[in-house]
Amino acid sequence: MRYEKIKDLKDVAFKRLVGVKRHTFLKMLEVVQIAYATEHKSKRGRKPKLTVEDMVLLMLSYLRSYATFFETGVNFGVSESTAHRTTVWVENVLISCGKFVLPSKRMLSTETSKIEVILVDVTEQEIERPKKGQKKYYSGKKNVTP
C-alpha cells in the first residue's frame, strides 16, 4: 500500500483504510516532513525507498492492524528492520511535536466523567445432562471382572 494509490480515495474511504481523517494525516505529514528535512540534509547515499508520505502511512498501518514488522515491511516493499526503524522514528517525531498526544488516564477519569454501572447475572445454572440411555455409554464406575 503506497500513498500514491490511496491519495485519490474519498474522505470516508481514506479514514476507513488509514484510521485517521485526511486533514489529520496531512497535519502529521507536515510535522514529519519538517523533521525529515532537518535530519536528512545530505543528498549523498542511496535514495530512500519510502517517501515521507509512505513513512507516515507505514506507521499508521502498523498501529491500526498490529501486524508484524515483517508483514508491514513486505506490504511497503522494505525490510523488517526498516519498517521497525521507520515506525519508531515517525512515532517519536509526532510525540515530540506535542500535537498528537492522547489524553492521560488521569484526565479521562476526572470527576466530570460519567461512570456507568453494569450488572451481570452470574447465578449458577444446572448443567443439562442426558437422563435416559446414558448407562450404555457410562456406568459410573469401572467394573472389575474376576
VOLO-216461 format. One record per residue (C-alpha): x, y, z; residue number from 1; residue in three letters. Coordinates in Angstrom, 3 decimals. Each point is the difference from the previous one (the first is absolute). Example, Ala and Ser with C-alpha at 12.3 -4.5 7.8 and 13.67 -1.06 7.14 Angstrom:
# VOLO-216461
REC_c1_c2_c3_pos_code
REC_12.300_-4.500_7.800_1_ALA
REC_1.370_3.440_-0.660_2_SER
***
This chain:
# VOLO-216461
REC_c1_c2_c3_pos_code
REC_0.000_0.000_0.000_1_MET
REC_1.514_3.279_-1.064_2_ARG
REC_-1.259_3.553_0.420_3_TYR
REC_-0.155_0.516_-3.763_4_GLU
REC_-2.652_-2.724_-0.241_5_LYS
REC_-2.246_1.287_2.773_6_ILE
REC_0.314_3.771_-0.247_7_LYS
REC_-2.977_0.232_-2.378_8_ASP
REC_-2.377_-1.933_2.252_9_LEU
REC_-3.040_1.771_1.401_10_LYS
REC_0.325_1.280_3.559_11_ASP
REC_-2.170_-2.757_1.487_12_VAL
REC_1.931_-2.759_-1.766_13_ALA
REC_3.322_1.652_0.927_14_PHE
REC_-0.928_0.007_3.692_15_LYS
REC_-1.190_-3.614_-0.165_16_ARG
REC_3.270_-1.113_-1.524_17_LEU
REC_2.532_2.146_1.865_18_VAL
REC_-1.758_0.512_3.331_19_GLY
REC_0.192_3.799_0.160_20_VAL
REC_-1.763_2.753_-1.907_21_LYS
REC_1.738_1.475_-3.009_22_ARG
REC_0.621_3.420_1.613_23_HIS
REC_1.565_-1.734_3.039_24_THR
REC_2.208_-2.024_-2.329_25_PHE
REC_1.070_3.189_-1.798_26_LEU
REC_0.858_1.683_3.321_27_LYS
REC_2.073_-3.023_0.981_28_MET
REC_1.657_0.132_-3.392_29_LEU
REC_1.005_3.658_0.461_30_GLU
REC_1.647_-0.728_3.338_31_VAL
REC_1.872_-3.047_-1.313_32_VAL
REC_1.121_1.814_-3.174_33_GLN
REC_1.558_2.796_2.047_34_ILE
REC_1.795_-2.483_2.257_35_ALA
REC_1.155_-2.056_-2.988_36_TYR
REC_1.336_3.071_-1.799_37_ALA
REC_2.016_1.117_3.022_38_THR
REC_1.350_-3.476_0.713_39_GLU
REC_0.818_-1.063_-3.561_40_HIS
REC_1.732_3.039_-1.501_41_LYS
REC_2.607_-1.986_-1.907_42_SER
REC_-0.735_-0.999_-3.590_43_LYS
REC_2.622_-2.762_0.114_44_ARG
REC_-0.610_-3.709_0.259_45_GLY
REC_-2.748_-2.248_-1.148_46_ARG
REC_-3.384_1.516_-0.672_47_LYS
REC_-2.601_-1.152_2.509_48_PRO
REC_-2.588_-2.546_-1.137_49_LYS
REC_-2.750_1.719_1.977_50_LEU
REC_-1.222_3.547_-0.460_51_THR
REC_-0.971_1.992_3.066_52_VAL
REC_-3.669_-0.658_-0.787_53_GLU
REC_0.690_-3.726_-0.097_54_ASP
REC_1.867_0.192_3.312_55_MET
REC_-3.013_1.515_1.747_56_VAL
REC_-2.288_-2.475_-1.730_57_LEU
REC_2.221_-2.913_1.059_58_LEU
REC_-0.114_1.126_3.626_59_MET
REC_-3.789_0.426_-0.067_60_LEU
REC_-0.438_-3.333_-1.745_61_SER
REC_2.054_-1.747_2.675_62_TYR
REC_-1.875_1.688_2.849_63_LEU
REC_-3.349_-0.767_-1.587_64_ARG
REC_0.470_-3.714_-0.525_65_SER
REC_2.980_-0.922_2.241_66_TYR
REC_1.259_-2.352_-2.688_67_ALA
REC_3.593_-1.118_0.343_68_THR
REC_2.703_2.307_-1.261_69_PHE
REC_0.880_-2.669_-2.538_70_PHE
REC_-3.536_0.099_-1.417_71_GLU
REC_-0.118_3.799_0.078_72_THR
REC_3.380_0.174_-1.703_73_GLY
REC_-1.101_-2.375_-2.754_74_VAL
REC_-3.127_2.096_-0.583_75_ASN
REC_2.158_3.103_-0.495_76_PHE
REC_2.906_-1.658_-1.782_77_GLY
REC_2.612_0.487_2.729_78_VAL
REC_1.757_-2.277_2.473_79_SER
REC_-1.270_-0.869_3.448_80_GLU
REC_2.637_2.126_1.712_81_SER
REC_-0.768_2.995_-2.231_82_THR
REC_-3.707_-0.312_0.833_83_ALA
REC_0.821_-0.053_3.729_84_HIS
REC_2.479_2.868_-0.199_85_ARG
REC_-2.432_2.113_-2.051_86_THR
REC_-2.918_-0.654_2.347_87_THR
REC_1.997_0.903_3.100_88_VAL
REC_1.469_3.131_-1.608_89_TRP
REC_-3.376_1.317_-1.230_90_VAL
REC_-1.628_-0.735_3.370_91_GLU
REC_2.758_1.882_1.844_92_ASN
REC_-0.261_2.989_-2.345_93_VAL
REC_-3.782_0.209_0.432_94_LEU
REC_0.190_-0.422_3.774_95_ILE
REC_2.720_2.620_0.363_96_SER
REC_-1.970_2.612_-1.956_97_CYS
REC_-2.765_-0.154_2.639_98_GLY
REC_-2.961_0.306_-2.383_99_LYS
REC_-0.825_-3.680_-0.156_100_PHE
REC_-0.068_-1.065_3.653_101_VAL
REC_-2.850_-2.022_1.439_102_LEU
REC_-1.428_1.107_3.344_103_PRO
REC_1.440_-1.744_3.026_104_SER
REC_-1.917_-2.497_2.090_105_LYS
REC_-0.274_2.584_2.769_106_ARG
REC_-1.665_2.467_-2.371_107_MET
REC_-2.512_-2.598_-1.143_108_LEU
REC_-1.086_-0.840_3.545_109_SER
REC_-0.788_3.497_1.270_110_THR
REC_-2.960_0.809_2.204_111_GLU
REC_-2.019_1.226_-2.959_112_THR
REC_0.186_-3.353_-1.735_113_SER
REC_-3.129_-2.077_0.264_114_LYS
REC_0.423_-3.432_1.542_115_ILE
REC_-2.407_-2.679_-1.100_116_GLU
REC_-0.752_-3.101_2.001_117_VAL
REC_-0.626_-3.255_-1.767_118_ILE
REC_-1.568_-2.930_1.824_119_LEU
REC_0.492_-3.507_-1.284_120_VAL
REC_-2.078_-2.957_1.190_121_ASP
REC_2.535_-2.699_0.850_122_VAL
REC_-2.185_-2.371_2.012_123_THR
REC_0.743_-3.681_-0.375_124_GLU
REC_-2.044_-1.971_-2.454_125_GLN
REC_-0.478_-3.714_-0.099_126_GLU
REC_1.974_-1.774_-2.683_127_ILE
REC_-2.253_-2.014_-2.236_128_GLU
REC_0.947_-3.645_-0.095_129_ARG
REC_-1.605_-2.859_-1.869_130_PRO
REC_-2.532_-1.865_2.174_131_LYS
REC_-0.871_-3.087_-2.072_132_LYS
REC_2.299_-2.359_-1.795_133_GLY
REC_3.191_1.139_1.705_134_GLN
REC_0.648_-3.366_1.640_135_LYS
REC_1.148_-1.598_-3.213_136_LYS
REC_2.688_2.662_-0.408_137_TYR
REC_1.113_0.477_3.620_138_TYR
REC_-0.619_-2.118_3.031_139_SER
REC_1.329_2.372_2.629_140_GLY
REC_2.655_-2.392_1.250_141_LYS
REC_2.396_-2.282_-1.712_142_LYS
REC_-0.999_-3.625_0.454_143_ASN
REC_2.739_-2.353_1.025_144_VAL
REC_-0.559_-3.479_-1.428_145_THR
REC_1.323_-3.007_1.975_146_PRO
***
